[in-house]
Amino acid sequence: PRAIEELVEKIVGEITTKYDREVPSMAIGERIMDGLRNMDPIAYVRFASVYRRFQEATEFVEEVKKLEEQV
């Protein structure tokens, strides 16, 4: 979808502007989560669960509750 392409282009643009050579993976992961949070809450939670390595179901539930509070 075009929205994902636009998000990728935005992230690449931000990163290439801010970093010369090495880019911390955290900088990429956080930008992806921010973009997904606004674009697709389900995709956001799925990505966050892997990126943040949720160990317990309660961590997953807490993240969903945070999303619900923002709406």
C-alpha positions as CSV (number, residue, x, y, z in Angstrom):
1,P,0.0,0.0,0.0
2,R,1.0,3.6,-0.6
3,A,0.8,4.5,3.1
4,I,3.5,2.0,3.9
5,E,5.7,3.2,1.1
6,E,5.3,6.8,2.4
7,L,6.2,5.7,5.9
8,V,9.3,4.0,4.7
9,E,10.4,7.0,2.6
10,K,9.8,9.3,5.6
11,I,11.8,7.1,7.9
12,V,14.7,6.7,5.4
13,G,14.7,10.5,4.9
14,E,14.8,11.2,8.7
15,I,17.6,8.7,9.3
16,T,19.8,9.8,6.4
17,T,19.5,13.4,7.5
18,K,20.3,12.6,11.1
19,Y,23.0,9.9,10.8
20,D,26.1,9.8,8.6
21,R,27.2,6.2,8.8
22,E,25.9,3.9,11.5
23,V,22.3,4.0,12.5
24,P,21.3,2.5,15.8
25,S,18.6,-0.1,15.4
26,M,16.6,1.6,18.1
27,A,16.3,4.7,16.0
28,I,14.7,2.7,13.2
29,G,12.5,0.6,15.5
30,E,11.1,3.6,17.3
31,R,10.3,5.4,14.1
32,I,8.5,2.4,12.7
33,M,6.5,2.0,15.9
34,D,5.5,5.7,15.8
35,G,4.4,5.5,12.2
36,L,2.5,2.3,12.7
37,R,0.8,3.6,15.8
38,N,-0.9,6.3,13.8
39,M,-1.4,4.3,10.6
40,D,-2.5,0.8,11.8
41,P,-2.9,0.1,15.5
42,I,-3.0,-3.7,14.9
43,A,0.2,-3.6,12.9
44,Y,1.7,-1.4,15.6
45,V,0.9,-3.9,18.4
46,R,2.2,-6.8,16.3
47,F,5.5,-5.0,15.5
48,A,5.9,-3.8,19.1
49,S,5.4,-7.3,20.4
50,V,8.3,-8.6,18.4
51,Y,10.5,-5.4,18.6
52,R,10.1,-5.1,22.4
53,R,10.1,-8.9,22.9
54,F,7.0,-9.1,25.0
55,Q,7.6,-12.0,27.4
56,E,4.2,-12.1,28.9
57,A,0.7,-11.8,27.6
58,T,0.2,-9.0,30.2
59,E,2.7,-6.9,28.4
60,F,0.7,-7.2,25.2
61,V,-2.5,-6.3,27.0
62,E,-0.9,-3.2,28.6
63,E,0.3,-2.0,25.2
64,V,-3.2,-2.4,23.8
65,K,-4.7,-0.5,26.7
66,K,-2.3,2.4,26.0
67,L,-3.5,2.5,22.5
68,E,-7.2,2.6,23.6
69,E,-6.4,5.5,26.0
70,Q,-5.1,7.5,23.1
71,V,-8.3,7.1,21.1
